[in-house]
Amino acid sequence: GIPLLLVHGGGSSTGTWADLIVRLRDAGRTVVAVDLLGHGESGHGNGDFSLGSNASRLRDLLDHLGIARVHLVGHSLGGGVAMQFQYQFPQRVESMTLVSSGGLGAEVSLGLRAASLPGSEVVFRMISSEHGLAWVRRATRGLVATGSMSTGMADKTVEKLQRLREDGRRKAFLATVRSVVGPQGQLVRATSRFGAVTDPSTVLIVWGDADATLPMSHGLQAHELLPGSGFVAVPGAGHHPHVDAPDLVGESILRHVLEVEGG
C-alpha cells in the first residue's frame, strides 16, 4: 500500500516510533520515519526549524525516495509539521493522523512556555548536565511516588534532557520550540487552515486522555471542526500515546489507512 511517513515531536527522534513501526511492518506496510533537523541523527541544517521549512524538507525527502503520496502520521510538533505539509502539498497526502498534535490550541505545558523565554539556554544547559540530570531523576522519582507523574513520563523527561546535553541539539530544540510557542502558549493555530482539508474523513486524531502537555480538548475541538474525521481517546495515556499504548494506536492507524485506501 501507500507508505506511512512518521514525524516525531520536539526533542524526540525516530526512536519514539519503535513499537509502532514493528506493528505497522508486521501488517505489511511500508514505513518511513524521519529525524527532523536538529534531532536524532540528523544535522542542524541552516538553522531554520520552522514548520514550513520542515514541511519542505519532507517534500524533498519524498522526492529523493521516489514516493508520490503518503499517509502522514505526526506527533506533537510533528503534527504541526504534518498539517503544514498537507497545506503546502495536499497532492502528496493520502491521509493524515495527528497524535497529540501541536497547533490546535493556545494551551501548552508550563515547561514548553518556559523554554521559549530568553535565557532558557542557561537553564537547559544546567539541567541537562550530569549534576542536573541527577537532580531531575530524584525530583521525578518523588513525583512518581506521590502519583503526580507517571513512570513513563518521568523516563521520557530524563531521556529528552539527556539528548540536550549536546550544544547543537539544545540550540535546535529551543529554536524549534520558539518557532511555535511563546510565553503565553502556542503561537501557531492550524485550525484556520482546515478549510483546505477537502475530505475530513481522511483525518484521524489520536490523544491520550491523561496528556499533561497538550490538553485532549484541543483534539476534540479539531474533531468537531472536521466533520467526518476520526477520533481515538487512549485511556490512561499521556503525551505519547503511541508509546503508552502501541497496540491500540497501531490498530487505529492501520484501520484508518485501510479505510481511506478502500474508499
C-alpha positions in Angstrom: 0.0 0.0 0.0 0.9 3.7 0.2 3.8 4.3 2.6 3.3 5.8 6.0 5.6 8.8 6.9 6.1 9.2 10.7 7.1 12.6 12.0 8.2 12.8 15.7 7.7 15.6 18.2 10.1 18.3 19.5 13.2 17.0 21.3 12.4 13.5 20.2 13.6 11.2 17.3 12.6 8.2 15.2 13.1 6.1 18.3 9.8 7.3 19.7 8.1 5.1 17.0 10.0 1.9 17.7 7.0 -0.2 18.9 4.6 1.3 16.4 7.0 0.6 13.4 7.1 -3.1 14.4 3.3 -3.3 14.3 3.0 -1.5 11.0 5.7 -3.5 9.3 4.2 -6.8 10.7 1.0 -5.7 9.0 2.9 -5.5 5.7 3.1 -1.7 5.5 6.0 0.3 4.2 7.1 2.8 6.8 9.4 5.9 6.5 10.4 7.6 9.8 12.5 10.8 9.7 14.7 12.6 12.3 13.8 16.3 11.8 16.8 18.6 11.5 18.5 19.2 14.9 17.0 15.9 16.2 18.1 12.3 16.4 20.9 11.5 14.0 20.1 14.5 11.6 22.4 17.5 11.3 21.4 21.1 12.2 21.0 22.4 8.6 20.8 26.2 8.1 19.1 26.9 11.5 15.6 27.3 10.0 13.4 25.0 12.2 10.0 26.5 11.2 7.0 24.4 10.3 7.2 25.5 6.7 10.9 24.7 6.3 10.4 21.2 7.9 7.4 20.5 5.6 9.6 21.5 2.5 12.3 19.1 3.7 9.8 16.3 4.0 8.8 17.0 0.4 12.4 16.9 -0.7 12.9 13.6 1.2 9.9 12.0 -0.6 11.2 13.2 -3.9 14.6 11.7 -3.2 12.9 8.4 -2.2 10.6 8.5 -5.3 7.4 8.4 -3.2 4.5 10.3 -4.6 1.9 10.1 -1.8 2.0 9.1 1.9 -0.2 8.5 4.9 1.1 11.2 7.3 1.4 10.5 11.0 2.6 13.3 13.2 3.1 13.5 16.9 3.1 16.8 18.9 5.4 19.2 16.9 5.3 16.5 14.1 1.6 17.0 14.0 2.1 20.7 13.3 4.6 19.8 10.6 2.2 17.3 9.1 -0.6 19.9 8.9 1.8 22.4 7.3 2.8 19.7 4.8 -0.8 18.9 4.0 -1.4 22.7 3.5 1.6 23.1 1.2 1.5 19.8 -0.7 -2.0 18.4 -0.5 -1.5 16.3 -3.6 1.2 14.3 -1.7 -1.2 13.3 1.2 -3.4 10.3 1.2 -4.4 10.6 4.8 -3.3 12.3 8.0 -3.1 11.1 11.6 -2.5 13.6 14.3 -1.2 12.2 17.6 -1.5 14.6 20.5 -0.7 17.3 17.9 0.5 20.8 18.4 -1.0 23.7 16.6 -4.6 23.1 17.6 -5.0 25.5 20.6 -3.2 28.0 22.8 -2.7 25.9 25.9 0.6 24.2 26.4 2.6 22.9 29.4 4.5 25.4 31.6 7.8 23.7 30.7 7.4 24.4 27.0 6.4 28.0 27.7 9.4 28.4 29.9 11.6 27.0 27.1 10.6 29.9 24.9 11.8 32.5 27.3 15.1 34.5 26.9 17.8 32.9 28.9 16.3 29.4 28.8 19.5 28.2 27.2 21.4 28.6 30.5 18.7 26.7 32.4 18.6 23.8 29.9 22.4 23.6 29.9 22.3 23.3 33.7 19.6 20.7 34.0 20.9 18.6 31.1 24.3 18.4 32.8 25.4 15.3 34.8 24.5 17.0 38.1 21.3 18.5 36.7 20.1 15.1 35.4 20.8 13.6 38.8 18.6 16.2 40.4 15.9 15.7 37.7 15.9 11.9 38.4 15.4 12.5 42.1 12.6 15.0 41.5 10.8 12.8 39.0 11.0 9.8 41.3 9.4 11.9 44.0 6.6 12.9 41.7 6.0 9.3 40.6 5.9 8.3 44.3 3.2 10.8 45.0 1.2 9.9 41.9 1.8 13.4 40.3 3.8 11.9 37.4 3.7 8.5 35.6 6.8 6.4 35.4 6.7 6.6 31.6 6.6 10.4 31.7 9.5 10.5 34.2 11.6 8.3 32.0 10.8 10.3 28.8 11.7 13.6 30.6 15.1 12.3 31.6 15.6 10.8 28.1 14.9 14.1 26.4 17.1 16.1 28.7 20.0 13.6 28.1 19.7 14.4 24.3 20.0 18.1 25.1 23.5 17.8 26.6 25.0 18.5 23.2 25.1 22.2 22.4 23.8 21.8 18.8 20.9 19.7 19.8 19.9 22.0 22.7 20.0 25.1 20.4 18.0 23.3 17.8 15.4 22.2 20.3 15.0 25.7 21.7 14.8 27.3 18.3 12.2 24.8 17.3 10.1 25.5 20.4 10.3 29.2 19.9 9.1 28.9 16.3 5.7 27.6 17.6 5.5 28.5 21.3 5.7 31.8 23.2 5.4 32.7 26.9 1.6 32.8 26.5 1.3 29.5 24.8 1.2 28.1 21.2 1.7 30.8 18.5 0.6 28.7 15.5 -3.1 27.8 15.1 -3.6 25.4 12.2 -7.4 25.3 12.7 -7.7 28.4 10.5 -6.5 26.3 7.6 -8.8 23.4 8.0 -10.8 24.7 5.0 -8.0 23.3 2.8 -8.9 19.8 4.0 -11.2 18.7 1.2 -12.1 15.3 2.8 -12.2 15.3 6.6 -12.7 11.6 6.6 -9.0 11.2 5.7 -8.1 12.7 9.1 -7.7 10.7 12.3 -7.0 12.3 15.6 -5.4 10.3 18.5 -5.0 11.6 22.0 -4.0 10.4 25.4 -6.7 11.3 27.9 -4.1 12.0 30.6 -2.0 14.3 28.4 -0.4 17.0 30.6 1.5 18.7 27.8 -1.4 19.4 25.4 -5.0 19.0 26.6 -7.2 16.5 24.8 -9.8 19.3 24.4 -7.6 20.5 21.5 -8.1 17.3 19.7 -11.9 17.2 20.4 -12.3 20.7 19.1 -10.4 19.8 15.9 -12.6 16.8 15.5 -15.7 19.0 15.7 -14.2 21.4 13.1 -13.6 18.4 10.8 -17.0 16.6 10.5 -16.3 13.0 9.4 -12.9 12.9 10.9 -12.0 10.0 13.3 -11.1 10.4 17.0 -9.5 8.0 19.3 -9.0 8.7 23.0 -6.3 6.5 24.6 -7.3 5.7 28.2 -4.6 6.5 30.8 -2.1 7.6 28.1 -0.1 10.8 28.4 1.5 12.9 25.7 3.0 9.9 23.9 0.0 7.6 23.4 1.9 5.6 20.7 4.4 4.7 23.3 2.0 4.1 26.2 -0.5 2.0 24.1 1.2 1.0 20.8 -1.3 -1.8 20.2 -4.3 0.4 20.4 -2.7 3.3 18.4 -1.2 1.0 15.8 -4.5 -0.8 15.2 -6.3 2.6 15.0 -3.9 3.9 12.4 -3.9 0.7 10.3 -7.7 0.7 10.3 -7.8 4.3 9.3 -5.3 4.0 6.3 -7.1 0.8 5.1 -10.5 2.6 5.2 -9.0 5.6 3.3 -7.4 3.3 0.7 -10.6 1.3 0.3 -12.6 4.4 -0.4 
